Amino acid sequence: MARWGSARPNRWALAIGLPLLLAGILLNIARRTPAVGQPVAFNHRKHTQDLKLDCQFCHQYVAAGAHAGLPDARICVMCHQVRLGTTAEAARVTTLLAGGDALRFNKLFRLPLHVNFTHRRHVGIAKLPCQDCHGAIAQSERPPVRPLVTIRMRFCLRCHLATGHSVDCVACHR
């Protein structure tokens, strides 16, 4: 049996301590990106895969703006004036829109203020597919509470180096 201070590690301490340490690390990482809620359980898969809607249908500025834009009631009501689908959430969307609800979606992906990123440059000009930066969000059946892809400087640098684009600091930073 191991004693405190002995060179041989206590197996029980490892069996209990290591999982607790890992759980603490994971919780710390999860806390760095706050959870984002949405007004409805939007099903991207239904809209992008089943209905074959392009991202630009709901995100109007994805090819021409700094930000892609989030859909609002004016966009949703084009199709959802009457109940579509059989789920309770489909009925809820129609009820919210019929009641004049603003239906404001919350931004999921956020970059630091010192980063100068535009969708126009990346999607409109470079023609990058949405999944390059947003992961499999088009296949999601419920809104994720955190981004599916962690976008940090090394993520962007990998792409810029692979495609021969500028890695000069002032190209992306204010």
Disulfide bonds with the S-S distance in Angstrom:
none
